[in-house]
Amino acid sequence: MSGGYNQWLFVISAYTVVILATVGILTTSWLQMRRAEQRLPSRKISKKDPPRAH
């Protein structure tokens, strides 16, 4: 290698970007899921309700 370029700087930077992007996507997805769950009508299931067919 010439010019003092260190390939590990690029590798570490690339992994950092990927890890931060993954954490960001997981966080936003989790928050959106929690908001969607809160918007669902809360329905209490009693023993009289027939089972749902899927």
Buried (B, 14 or more C-beta within 10 A) or exposed (E): EEEEEEEEEEEEEEEEEEEEEEEEEEEEEEEEEEEEEEEEEEEEEEEEEEEEEE
